[in-house]
Amino acid sequence: MSLFLEYSLVGLASGGMYALIALGFVLVFKGTGVFNFAQGELMMVGAYVYLSVTQFLGAHWAFGLLAAVAAGFALGALIERSVLRPLAGQPTLAIVMATVGIGLVFKGAAGLIFGPDQRQLPELLPRKPVFLGEMPIPGGVFWTFVVSLGIVLACLAWFRFTRSGVAMRAAASSQANAFAVGIDVPAISAATWGLAASTGALAGVLLSALNSLTPHLGDLALAVLAVLIVGGLDSLGGVIVGGLVIGWLQAMTGAYLGGSWREVMPYLVVLAVLLVRPHGLFGRKEIERI
């Protein structure tokens, strides 16, 4: 039982990182209806900004984190303004392929500038094990969970209780109605992309500090597709539940069934969820009159 609880806690803690990575996807989809395949590369860019500021320039980690978040926000807003906005009204496939192209450009540029080698970021969070009773949890995993969960909950509260968050929800629901009540929809769309990119930058820094940084870091973002499908593509609360469920499942299957089942089991759960609730556990069910 003690081992079961220990594996469960580590899995749930890992799920917090999954939730933070998935948050950027949900913010863009909830705010603009676009699935952003470049979200992982925005994570990677934020991590390289942090690396450049802290290691190459020798600045304090707090300044590096601030620079990564600011660069992520500016880059997200720039992508929306220069690439996505001119594609407004085009088929969804064209917009999706544009995000795929953006991601490939960022990955290639990072490889040219920084090279393919792995780089280790300066330690950001304490790595000393945290004990819950007699059960140890790796410090990096525990504190990453705390930070990730705090960011997701803050975004959830912001969307629900602030004027700008309500404006984003209104613009996502109906741009025509949002324009009618005086909401600046283009500005809201740019802010949504900027916010999603900044949370992605934070996730990239935290993930790279736990492991390592390469131009292929963004590939890990697609691993949260299971989280998005289980929780719902347009549910901020769903990313928390989905992240915790997938993190726990991976820990349990890896511990008791072996590593080969670790990556398979979440997608078996995804298939089950799709059969019962195609829009996810907490996603909004849309009904259209044809």
Secondary structure, DSSP 8 states (H G I E B T S, - for coil): -HHHHHHHHHHHHHHHHHHHHHHHHHHHHHHHS---TTHHHHHHHHHHHHHIIIIIS---HHHHHHHHHHHHHHHHHHHIIIIIGGGTTS-HHHHHHHHHHHHHHHHHHHHHHH-SS-B-----S--S-EEETTEEE-HHHHHHHHHHHHHHHHHHHHHHHSHHHHHHHHHHH-HHHHHHTT--HHHHHHHHHHHHHHHHHHHHHHHHHHS-B-TTGGGGGGGGHHHHHHH-TT-HHHHHHHHHHHHHHHHHHHHHT-HHHHTTHHHHHHHHHHHH-TT-SSS-------
